[in-house]
Amino acid sequence: MTDRKEKSRPSFEAFHVKDGPEDKSYFNRIGTAFPHKDGQGHTITLDAVPVDGRIVLRSPKERLEETKRGDQKRNRSERDR
């Protein structure tokens, strides 16, 4: 068993995004992405694999700030960056 001084935190969260009526999108968290120790990539762990819609990676901090500001109503071009 590996003894870790500091637990690794995900740098991204994975969401299944499905477009709904009235230009709304619905986000369902399906996994996380952890950085490699050498900084040259990420390991993605998915709890589910969607068969439709899209997968979006967002930083946890970014989603927290959006929720606090209430930025849920953005246009599609901004969401698809």
C-alpha positions as CSV (number, residue, x, y, z in Angstrom):
1,M,0.0,0.0,0.0
2,T,1.3,3.4,-0.9
3,D,1.7,6.0,1.8
4,R,0.7,9.4,0.4
5,K,1.4,12.6,2.3
6,E,-1.0,14.6,0.2
7,K,-4.1,13.1,-1.5
8,S,-4.3,13.9,-5.2
9,R,-7.2,16.2,-6.1
10,P,-8.9,16.1,-9.5
11,S,-8.0,18.9,-11.9
12,F,-11.2,18.4,-13.9
13,E,-14.7,16.9,-13.4
14,A,-16.3,15.1,-16.3
15,F,-20.0,15.9,-17.1
16,H,-22.4,14.3,-19.5
17,V,-24.2,17.3,-21.1
18,K,-27.5,16.9,-22.9
19,D,-29.3,19.8,-24.6
20,G,-32.8,20.4,-23.6
21,P,-35.7,22.6,-24.6
22,E,-35.4,26.4,-24.5
23,D,-31.6,26.5,-25.0
24,K,-31.0,24.8,-21.7
25,S,-28.3,22.2,-21.1
26,Y,-28.3,19.6,-18.4
27,F,-25.1,18.6,-16.7
28,N,-24.7,15.2,-15.0
29,R,-21.4,14.5,-13.3
30,I,-19.9,11.2,-14.5
31,G,-16.3,11.3,-13.5
32,T,-13.0,13.0,-12.8
33,A,-9.6,13.7,-14.4
34,F,-6.4,13.5,-12.3
35,P,-3.1,15.0,-13.5
36,H,-0.1,12.7,-14.0
37,K,2.9,13.2,-11.6
38,D,5.1,14.3,-14.5
39,G,2.5,16.9,-15.6
40,Q,2.3,15.5,-19.1
41,G,-1.3,14.2,-19.1
42,H,-4.4,13.2,-17.2
43,T,-6.1,9.9,-16.2
44,I,-9.8,10.1,-16.7
45,T,-12.0,7.9,-14.4
46,L,-15.6,7.6,-15.6
47,D,-18.5,6.2,-13.5
48,A,-20.7,6.2,-16.6
49,V,-20.3,6.4,-20.4
50,P,-23.0,8.3,-22.2
51,V,-24.4,7.0,-25.5
52,D,-25.7,10.4,-26.5
53,G,-24.9,14.1,-25.8
54,R,-21.3,15.1,-25.1
55,I,-18.7,14.9,-22.3
56,V,-17.4,18.2,-21.0
57,L,-14.4,18.6,-18.7
58,R,-14.6,21.5,-16.3
59,S,-12.3,22.5,-13.4
60,P,-14.0,22.1,-10.0
61,K,-13.2,25.7,-9.1
62,E,-14.8,27.0,-12.3
63,R,-18.0,25.1,-11.7
64,L,-18.2,26.3,-8.1
65,E,-17.8,29.9,-9.1
66,E,-20.4,29.6,-11.8
67,T,-22.9,28.1,-9.4
68,K,-22.3,30.9,-6.9
69,R,-22.8,33.6,-9.6
70,G,-25.8,31.8,-11.2
71,D,-24.2,31.7,-14.7
72,Q,-26.3,28.7,-15.7
73,K,-27.8,30.6,-18.6
74,R,-25.0,31.1,-21.1
75,N,-25.2,30.8,-24.8
76,R,-24.2,27.5,-26.5
77,S,-21.0,28.9,-28.2
78,E,-19.6,29.9,-24.8
79,R,-20.4,26.5,-23.3
80,D,-18.7,24.5,-26.1
81,R,-15.3,26.1,-25.6
